[in-house]
Amino acid sequence: MPRDESALDQLKKLNKERDGLLSKARSEALENAKEAVKVLKELGLEYSLVEGKSQSVKGSLSDKPCDLCGFGTSPPHDKRKHRWVLGFEDTPFTASKLRELNLTKV
């Protein structure tokens, strides 16, 4: 007498089927994207297709000193912090303002 498939066996089978469908959908989408990039290049526009997550250069803070204060802080800050706190006044932070913002000089 044949034994019924267990729930675990059914899940494994469904996961395998899902993986196959996902791979097929990815391939189809990639081919469509490559064709779109090809058309854009034919129009004289410079595009490329890159796999993976993009890393934003704009908007990221570095450990370099602030252009206004002339020193770095922990956590880091830059000119944008001055505009947000002081209402578009480009002046260096005072010691009391640093304490208020929980920033420490490094």
NUPAMAR-194451 format. One record per residue: residue number from 1; residue in one letter; chain; z, x, y of N, C-alpha, C in turn. Coordinates in nm, 4 decimals, decimal comma. Example, Ala and Ser with C-alpha at 12.3 -4.5 7.8 and 13.67 -1.06 7.14 Angstrom:
<sites>
[1; A; A; [0,7800; 1,3190; -0,5690]; [0,7800; 1,2300; -0,4500]; [0,7800; 1,3200; -0,3300]] [2; S; A; [0,7080; 1,2850; -0,2250]; [0,7140; 1,3670; -0,1060]; [0,7870; 1,2900; 0,0030]] 
</sites>
This chain:
<sites>
[1; M; A; [0,0000; 0,0848; -0,1171]; [0,0000; 0,0000; 0,0000]; [0,0000; 0,0901; 0,1244]] [2; P; A; [-0,0987; 0,0724; 0,2186]; [-0,1068; 0,1584; 0,3364]; [0,0103; 0,1340; 0,4318]] [3; R; A; [0,0595; 0,2433; 0,4808]; [0,1731; 0,2384; 0,5728]; [0,1221; 0,2162; 0,7155]] [4; D; A; [0,1885; 0,1299; 0,7895]; [0,1498; 0,1065; 0,9292]; [0,1764; 0,2312; 1,0117]] [5; E; A; [0,0916; 0,2503; 1,1144]; [0,1116; 0,3640; 1,2035]; [0,2406; 0,3447; 1,2819]] [6; S; A; [0,3153; 0,4504; 1,2963]; [0,4376; 0,4413; 1,3760]; [0,4007; 0,4382; 1,5237]] [7; A; A; [0,4949; 0,3982; 1,6057]; [0,4724; 0,3940; 1,7502]; [0,4390; 0,5324; 1,8033]] [8; L; A; [0,5052; 0,6336; 1,7481]; [0,4797; 0,7713; 1,7919]; [0,3370; 0,8135; 1,7588]] [9; D; A; [0,2894; 0,7785; 1,6404]; [0,1521; 0,8115; 1,6023]; [0,0518; 0,7401; 1,6923]] [10; Q; A; [0,0815; 0,6156; 1,7255]; [-0,0076; 0,5409; 1,8145]; [-0,0124; 0,6051; 1,9531]] [11; L; A; [0,1031; 0,6473; 2,0030]; [0,1070; 0,7130; 2,1341]; [0,0290; 0,8436; 2,1343]] [12; K; A; [0,0438; 0,9222; 2,0289]; [-0,0305; 1,0479; 2,0187]; [-0,1801; 1,0221; 2,0201]] [13; K; A; [-0,2211; 0,9195; 1,9458]; [-0,3627; 0,8844; 1,9394]; [-0,4134; 0,8401; 2,0773]] [14; L; A; [-0,3343; 0,7583; 2,1467]; [-0,3731; 0,7123; 2,2804]; [-0,3776; 0,8277; 2,3801]] [15; N; A; [-0,2818; 0,9199; 2,3707]; [-0,2822; 1,0363; 2,4597]; [-0,4058; 1,1220; 2,4380]] [16; K; A; [-0,4451; 1,1384; 2,3131]; [-0,5650; 1,2170; 2,2827]; [-0,6887; 1,1484; 2,3403]] [17; E; A; [-0,6945; 1,0163; 2,3259]; [-0,8075; 0,9403; 2,3801]; [-0,8083; 0,9486; 2,5334]] [18; R; A; [-0,6896; 0,9387; 2,5953]; [-0,6781; 0,9487; 2,7406]; [-0,7262; 1,0841; 2,7900]] [19; D; A; [-0,6853; 1,1907; 2,7211]; [-0,7272; 1,3248; 2,7594]; [-0,8787; 1,3393; 2,7558]] [20; G; A; [-0,9395; 1,2818; 2,6548]; [-1,0851; 1,2867; 2,6444]; [-1,1528; 1,2118; 2,7579]] [21; L; A; [-1,1012; 1,0923; 2,7891]; [-1,1582; 1,0129; 2,8988]; [-1,1378; 1,0814; 3,0330]] [22; L; A; [-1,0213; 1,1394; 3,0510]; [-0,9935; 1,2105; 3,1763]; [-1,0871; 1,3297; 3,1946]] [23; S; A; [-1,1122; 1,4020; 3,0872]; [-1,2027; 1,5160; 3,0927]; [-1,3448; 1,4715; 3,1274]] [24; K; A; [-1,3870; 1,3611; 3,0671]; [-1,5210; 1,3083; 3,0941]; [-1,5324; 1,2623; 3,2395]] [25; A; A; [-1,4296; 1,1912; 3,2891]; [-1,4313; 1,1429; 3,4276]; [-1,4323; 1,2606; 3,5253]] [26; R; A; [-1,3563; 1,3661; 3,4949]; [-1,3526; 1,4842; 3,5801]; [-1,4900; 1,5499; 3,5861]] [27; S; A; [-1,5544; 1,5623; 3,4717]; [-1,6875; 1,6236; 3,4671]; [-1,7879; 1,5443; 3,5485]] [28; E; A; [-1,7828; 1,4118; 3,5346]; [-1,8749; 1,3269; 3,6105]; [-1,8496; 1,3390; 3,7606]] [29; A; A; [-1,7243; 1,3369; 3,8010]; [-1,6908; 1,3476; 3,9431]; [-1,7321; 1,4840; 3,9984]] [30; L; A; [-1,7135; 1,5882; 3,9189]; [-1,7510; 1,7228; 3,9616]; [-1,9018; 1,7336; 3,9807]] [31; E; A; [-1,9775; 1,6750; 3,8909]; [-2,1235; 1,6768; 3,9055]; [-2,1663; 1,6030; 4,0320]] [32; N; A; [-2,1023; 1,4884; 4,0605]; [-2,1335; 1,4136; 4,1827]; [-2,0999; 1,4957; 4,3069]] [33; A; A; [-1,9872; 1,5647; 4,3044]; [-1,9458; 1,6470; 4,4183]; [-2,0423; 1,7634; 4,4391]] [34; K; A; [-2,0834; 1,8263; 4,3295]; [-2,1790; 1,9373; 4,3411]; [-2,3106; 1,8896; 4,4008]] [35; E; A; [-2,3539; 1,7726; 4,3613]; [-2,4788; 1,7166; 4,4154]; [-2,4624; 1,6884; 4,5652]] [36; A; A; [-2,3479; 1,6358; 4,6047]; [-2,3229; 1,6071; 4,7456]; [-2,3221; 1,7359; 4,8283]] [37; V; A; [-2,2607; 1,8421; 4,7778]; [-2,2590; 1,9715; 4,8473]; [-2,4008; 2,0252; 4,8589]] [38; K; A; [-2,4799; 2,0088; 4,7556]; [-2,6197; 2,0542; 4,7577]; [-2,6970; 1,9827; 4,8690]] [39; V; A; [-2,6779; 1,8510; 4,8811]; [-2,7458; 1,7737; 4,9852]; [-2,7002; 1,8197; 5,1235]] [40; L; A; [-2,5707; 1,8428; 5,1400]; [-2,5191; 1,8901; 5,2690]; [-2,5791; 2,0254; 5,3067]] [41; K; A; [-2,5918; 2,1135; 5,2094]; [-2,6521; 2,2444; 5,2362]; [-2,7984; 2,2308; 5,2752]] [42; E; A; [-2,8687; 2,1376; 5,2115]; [-3,0092; 2,1140; 5,2466]; [-3,0219; 2,0636; 5,3897]] [43; L; A; [-2,9171; 1,9975; 5,4392]; [-2,9168; 1,9492; 5,5775]; [-2,8768; 2,0585; 5,6761]] [44; G; A; [-2,8478; 2,1771; 5,6238]; [-2,8132; 2,2890; 5,7096]; [-2,6642; 2,3009; 5,7378]] [45; L; A; [-2,5841; 2,2268; 5,6657]; [-2,4395; 2,2326; 5,6851]; [-2,3779; 2,3239; 5,5798]] [46; E; A; [-2,2759; 2,3973; 5,6194]; [-2,2139; 2,4932; 5,5291]; [-2,0897; 2,4328; 5,4657]] [47; Y; A; [-2,0991; 2,3972; 5,3394]; [-1,9875; 2,3417; 5,2632]; [-1,9766; 2,4146; 5,1313]] [48; S; A; [-1,8541; 2,4152; 5,0767]; [-1,8345; 2,4703; 4,9439]; [-1,7319; 2,3847; 4,8714]] [49; L; A; [-1,7373; 2,3899; 4,7410]; [-1,6472; 2,3128; 4,6572]; [-1,5458; 2,4094; 4,5967]] [50; V; A; [-1,4167; 2,3833; 4,6206]; [-1,3119; 2,4728; 4,5744]; [-1,2122; 2,3938; 4,4910]] [51; E; A; [-1,1754; 2,4495; 4,3762]; [-1,0784; 2,3829; 4,2896]; [-0,9378; 2,4276; 4,3266]] [52; G; A; [-0,8436; 2,3367; 4,3204]; [-0,7042; 2,3682; 4,3498]; [-0,6608; 2,3062; 4,4799]] [53; K; A; [-0,5348; 2,3199; 4,5100]; [-0,4798; 2,2650; 4,6324]; [-0,5102; 2,3571; 4,7485]] [54; S; A; [-0,5412; 2,2974; 4,8620]; [-0,5662; 2,3785; 4,9810]; [-0,4333; 2,4132; 5,0457]] [55; Q; A; [-0,4304; 2,5248; 5,1121]; [-0,3112; 2,5671; 5,1840]; [-0,3425; 2,5655; 5,3323]] [56; S; A; [-0,2686; 2,4883; 5,4039]; [-0,2901; 2,4756; 5,5469]; [-0,2390; 2,6001; 5,6185]] [57; V; A; [-0,3251; 2,6597; 5,6978]; [-0,2837; 2,7728; 5,7790]; [-0,2230; 2,7192; 5,9068]] [58; K; A; [-0,2894; 2,6222; 5,9657]; [-0,2382; 2,5596; 6,0861]; [-0,1190; 2,4729; 6,0471]] [59; G; A; [-0,0122; 2,4851; 6,1189]; [0,1036; 2,4031; 6,0932]; [0,2096; 2,4695; 6,0081]] [60; S; A; [0,1819; 2,5882; 5,9569]; [0,2832; 2,6547; 5,8761]; [0,3579; 2,7555; 5,9627]] [61; L; A; [0,4865; 2,7672; 5,9374]; [0,5682; 2,8611; 6,0136]; [0,5745; 2,9941; 5,9432]] [62; S; A; [0,5793; 3,1001; 6,0205]; [0,5933; 3,2330; 5,9622]; [0,7257; 3,2922; 6,0089]] [63; D; A; [0,7577; 3,4076; 5,9570]; [0,8820; 3,4741; 5,9941]; [0,8675; 3,5592; 6,1196]] [64; K; A; [0,7515; 3,5560; 6,1823]; [0,7324; 3,6380; 6,3020]; [0,8112; 3,5788; 6,4186]] [65; P; A; [0,8422; 3,6601; 6,5180]; [0,9192; 3,6108; 6,6321]; [0,8440; 3,5024; 6,7095]] [66; C; A; [0,9188; 3,4134; 6,7691]; [0,8612; 3,3080; 6,8527]; [0,7954; 3,3714; 6,9748]] [67; D; A; [0,6802; 3,3193; 7,0146]; [0,6087; 3,3724; 7,1303]; [0,6872; 3,3538; 7,2604]] [68; L; A; [0,7677; 3,2495; 7,2690]; [0,8442; 3,2250; 7,3913]; [0,9778; 3,2981; 7,3933]] [69; C; A; [1,0509; 3,2899; 7,2826]; [1,1841; 3,3513; 7,2780]; [1,1773; 3,5026; 7,2614]] [70; G; A; [1,0796; 3,5487; 7,1868]; [1,0697; 3,6911; 7,1588]; [1,1553; 3,7345; 7,0420]] [71; F; A; [1,2154; 3,6400; 6,9698]; [1,2943; 3,6730; 6,8514]; [1,2727; 3,5658; 6,7448]] [72; G; A; [1,3016; 3,6026; 6,6215]; [1,2913; 3,5086; 6,5113]; [1,4232; 3,4382; 6,4885]] [73; T; A; [1,4160; 3,3258; 6,4198]; [1,5370; 3,2505; 6,3879]; [1,5358; 3,2115; 6,2409]] [74; S; A; [1,6515; 3,1702; 6,1955]; [1,6629; 3,1158; 6,0614]; [1,7195; 2,9756; 6,0751]] [75; P; A; [1,6496; 2,8718; 6,0334]; [1,5128; 2,8697; 5,9845]; [1,4143; 2,9037; 6,0961]] [76; P; A; [1,2921; 2,9454; 6,0577]; [1,1933; 2,9876; 6,1573]; [1,1549; 2,8747; 6,2532]] [77; H; A; [1,1161; 2,9127; 6,3729]; [1,0613; 2,8169; 6,4694]; [0,9500; 2,8853; 6,5481]] [78; D; A; [0,8710; 2,8056; 6,6183]; [0,7662; 2,8597; 6,7050]; [0,7583; 2,7746; 6,8320]] [79; K; A; [0,6526; 2,7937; 6,9105]; [0,6398; 2,7257; 7,0395]; [0,6463; 2,5737; 7,0284]] [80; R; A; [0,6005; 2,5207; 6,9154]; [0,6010; 2,3750; 6,8993]; [0,7424; 2,3184; 6,9063]] [81; K; A; [0,8383; 2,3920; 6,8568]; [0,9780; 2,3473; 6,8596]; [1,0257; 2,3335; 7,0045]] [82; H; A; [0,9829; 2,4233; 7,0905]; [1,0220; 2,4175; 7,2316]; [0,9689; 2,2902; 7,2964]] [83; R; A; [0,8453; 2,2566; 7,2686]; [0,7857; 2,1363; 7,3283]; [0,8566; 2,0109; 7,2798]] [84; W; A; [0,8906; 2,0095; 7,1511]; [0,9551; 1,8925; 7,0930]; [1,0950; 1,8727; 7,1508]] [85; V; A; [1,1683; 1,9808; 7,1672]; [1,3074; 1,9731; 7,2122]; [1,3158; 1,9575; 7,3630]] [86; L; A; [1,2396; 2,0347; 7,4347]; [1,2546; 2,0404; 7,5801]; [1,1542; 1,9543; 7,6557]] [87; G; A; [1,0730; 1,8794; 7,5871]; [0,9791; 1,7918; 7,6562]; [0,8687; 1,8671; 7,7272]] [88; F; A; [0,7979; 1,9508; 7,6560]; [0,6827; 2,0257; 7,7050]; [0,7185; 2,1348; 7,8041]] [89; E; A; [0,8442; 2,1735; 7,8098]; [0,8832; 2,2882; 7,8916]; [0,8767; 2,4118; 7,8039]] [90; D; A; [0,7997; 2,5094; 7,8454]; [0,7862; 2,6323; 7,7677]; [0,8851; 2,7363; 7,8178]] [91; T; A; [1,0118; 2,7163; 7,7824]; [1,1162; 2,8118; 7,8191]; [1,1912; 2,8541; 7,6936]] [92; P; A; [1,2417; 2,9778; 7,6907]; [1,3158; 3,0238; 7,5728]; [1,4440; 2,9432; 7,5513]] [93; F; A; [1,4866; 2,9353; 7,4257]; [1,6112; 2,8669; 7,3933]; [1,7299; 2,9509; 7,4386]] [94; T; A; [1,8308; 2,8840; 7,4906]; [1,9561; 2,9505; 7,5246]; [2,0428; 2,9570; 7,3990]] [95; A; A; [2,1508; 3,0333; 7,4060]; [2,2417; 3,0454; 7,2918]; [2,3008; 2,9101; 7,2546]] [96; S; A; [2,3339; 2,8281; 7,3546]; [2,3918; 2,6961; 7,3251]; [2,2887; 2,6036; 7,2611]] [97; K; A; [2,1630; 2,6128; 7,3050]; [2,0580; 2,5297; 7,2469]; [2,0307; 2,5716; 7,1026]] [98; L; A; [2,0362; 2,7009; 7,0743]; [2,0196; 2,7494; 6,9372]; [2,1282; 2,6917; 6,8471]] [99; R; A; [2,2539; 2,6932; 6,8956]; [2,3639; 2,6364; 6,8155]; [2,3416; 2,4873; 6,7929]] [100; E; A; [2,2991; 2,4178; 6,8964]; [2,2749; 2,2731; 6,8884]; [2,1675; 2,2405; 6,7849]] [101; L; A; [2,0671; 2,3271; 6,7752]; [1,9552; 2,3057; 6,6828]; [1,9804; 2,3684; 6,5455]] [102; N; A; [2,1002; 2,4248; 6,5261]; [2,1344; 2,4924; 6,4003]; [2,0380; 2,6062; 6,3675]] [103; L; A; [2,0012; 2,6820; 6,4701]; [1,9163; 2,7993; 6,4542]; [2,0017; 2,9232; 6,4788]] [104; T; A; [1,9784; 3,0277; 6,4025]; [2,0473; 3,1539; 6,4257]; [1,9453; 3,2643; 6,4433]] [105; K; A; [1,9728; 3,3562; 6,5329]; [1,8831; 3,4695; 6,5556]; [1,8822; 3,5591; 6,4337]] [106; V; A; [1,7641; 3,6125; 6,4047]; [1,7521; 3,7116; 6,2960]; [1,6939; 3,8400; 6,3490]] 
</sites>
